Amino acid sequence: MLNKIFDINIAINNFWFILSGLGYTLGVALTSFVFGTILGFVLVLMRRSRFRLLRWIATFHVSFMRGTPTLVFLFLLYFGFLFLLYFGLPFLKITLPALVCALLCFSIASSAYISEVLRSAMDAVDNGQWEAAMSLGMSYRQTLQKVIVPQAFRIAIPPLSNVLLDMIKGSSLVAMISLPDIFQNAKIVGGREQNYMTVYILVAIIYWIICLLFEQGQRYLEKKMAL
């Protein structure tokens, strides 16, 4: 009975093939996290802007991306560009690979969550820090760069780590557009061996170990920033 639930031989024989998708899993998650953080910070500045249009655009983006499934947005990007390629762009020889669609999707989607994390972290910095910096003749940009952002970053480490872990797990969605990540490779093995339960349990363990390693990195970073 136990062998039907988890076949150790199938797990061992296919472990390295499944793990060969690690580059796509971490590549999509980490690259998107970096670009999502940059875009998220821009969104925070836009929401703090005195221009109403910029505030409206940033607010709409955050609301829309937090209120729609990432998988739907991924399909809109991937199949939408395929539609344009088929009907309007072949003569331009423009192609948009699945990997690019995945990076765009996760970067844009994560920026909404990251912007909220950064906004709350910056708001948590005491207003006296702004006043003290301004009294020293520092500009708005200098105050952000040298006073507010370093303090806000320390506050934002735990929630940002949660976003990153969610992105690592959520990157499994790229299997839906046939990127050979860990989950896609597991689907191939499951179909070939006619045993999806074993490979899905194995995939769960792999993702768990990856997240444990990143959690250790988070704790190290927290301790270092606290010094």
WOQUI-V67749 format. One record per pair of residues at least 4 apart in sequence whose C-alpha atoms are under 7 Angstrom apart, sorted by the first residue. I is the first residue (numbers start at 0). GAP is how many residues later the second one is. D is the distance in whole Angstrom. If there is no record, write none. Layout:
((I/GAP/D) (I/GAP/D))
This chain:
((0/4/7) (1/4/6) (2/4/5) (4/192/6) (4/193/6) (5/191/7) (5/192/4) (6/4/6) (6/191/6) (7/4/6) (8/4/6) (9/4/6) (10/4/6) (10/187/7) (10/188/7) (10/191/7) (13/4/6) (14/4/6) (15/4/6) (16/168/7) (17/164/5) (17/167/5) (17/168/6) (18/163/6) (19/162/7) (20/4/6) (20/159/6) (20/160/4) (20/161/4) (20/164/7) (21/4/6) (21/159/6) (21/160/6) (22/4/5) (23/4/6) (23/156/7) (23/157/5) (24/4/6) (24/143/7) (24/146/6) (24/156/5) (24/157/6) (25/4/6) (25/142/7) (26/4/6) (27/4/6) (27/74/7) (27/75/6) (27/143/7) (28/4/6) (28/138/5) (28/139/5) (28/142/6) (29/4/6) (30/4/6) (31/4/6) (31/71/6) (31/74/6) (31/75/4) (32/4/6) (32/74/6) (32/77/7) (32/131/7) (33/4/6) (34/4/6) (34/72/6) (35/4/6) (35/71/4) (35/72/6) (35/74/5) (35/75/4) (36/4/6) (36/74/6) (36/77/6) (37/4/6) (38/4/6) (38/72/6) (39/4/6) (39/71/4) (39/72/6) (39/74/5) (39/75/4) (40/4/6) (40/74/6) (40/77/7) (41/4/6) (42/4/6) (42/15/5) (42/72/6) (43/4/6) (43/71/6) (43/75/6) (44/4/6) (45/8/5) (45/9/5) (45/12/6) (46/7/7) (46/8/4) (46/11/6) (46/12/7) (47/7/7) (48/5/7) (48/6/6) (50/4/7) (51/4/6) (52/4/6) (53/4/6) (54/4/6) (55/4/6) (56/4/6) (57/4/6) (58/4/6) (59/4/6) (60/4/6) (60/51/7) (61/4/6) (61/50/5) (62/4/6) (63/4/6) (64/44/6) (64/47/6) (65/46/6) (68/4/7) (69/4/6) (69/39/7) (70/4/6) (70/102/7) (71/4/6) (72/4/6) (72/32/7) (73/4/6) (73/28/7) (73/31/6) (74/4/6) (75/4/5) (76/4/6) (76/24/6) (77/4/6) (77/20/7) (77/23/6) (78/4/6) (79/4/6) (80/4/6) (80/15/7) (81/4/6) (82/4/6) (83/4/5) (83/5/6) (84/4/4) (84/5/6) (84/9/7) (84/10/7) (85/4/6) (88/4/7) (88/5/6) (89/4/7) (95/4/6) (95/5/7) (96/4/7) (97/4/6) (97/79/6) (97/81/7) (98/4/6) (98/80/7) (99/4/6) (100/4/6) (101/4/6) (101/72/6) (102/4/6) (103/4/6) (104/4/6) (105/4/6) (106/4/6) (109/4/6) (110/4/6) (111/4/7) (112/4/6) (113/4/6) (113/46/7) (114/4/6) (115/4/6) (116/4/6) (116/39/6) (116/42/7) (116/43/7) (117/4/6) (117/38/6) (118/4/6) (119/4/6) (120/4/7) (120/31/5) (120/34/6) (120/35/6) (121/26/7) (121/30/5) (124/23/7) (124/26/7) (124/27/6) (126/4/7) (127/4/6) (128/4/6) (129/4/6) (129/13/7) (130/4/6) (131/4/6) (132/4/7) (132/5/6) (132/10/6) (133/4/5) (133/5/7) (137/4/6) (137/5/6) (138/4/6) (139/4/6) (140/4/6) (141/4/6) (142/4/5) (142/5/6) (143/4/5) (143/5/6) (144/4/6) (145/4/7) (146/4/7) (147/4/6) (148/4/6) (149/4/7) (150/4/7) (151/4/6) (152/4/6) (153/71/6) (155/4/6) (156/4/6) (156/65/7) (157/4/6) (158/4/6) (159/4/6) (160/4/6) (160/57/7) (161/4/6) (162/4/6) (163/4/6) (164/4/6) (164/46/6) (165/4/6) (166/4/6) (168/38/7) (171/11/6) (173/4/7) (173/5/6) (174/4/5) (174/5/7) (174/6/7) (174/8/6) (174/9/5) (177/6/7) (178/5/7) (179/4/5) (179/5/6) (180/4/6) (181/4/6) (182/4/6) (182/20/7) (183/4/6) (184/4/6) (185/4/6) (185/13/6) (185/14/7) (186/4/6) (187/4/6) (188/4/6) (189/4/5) (189/5/5) (189/6/4) (189/9/6) (190/4/7) (190/5/7) (195/4/6) (196/4/6) (197/4/6) (198/4/6) (199/4/6) (200/4/6) (201/4/6) (202/4/6) (203/4/6) (204/4/6) (205/4/6) (206/4/6) (207/4/6) (208/4/6) (209/4/6) (210/4/6) (211/4/6) (212/4/6) (213/4/6) (214/4/6) (215/4/6) (216/4/6) (217/4/6) (218/4/6) (219/4/6) (220/4/6) (221/4/6) (222/4/7))
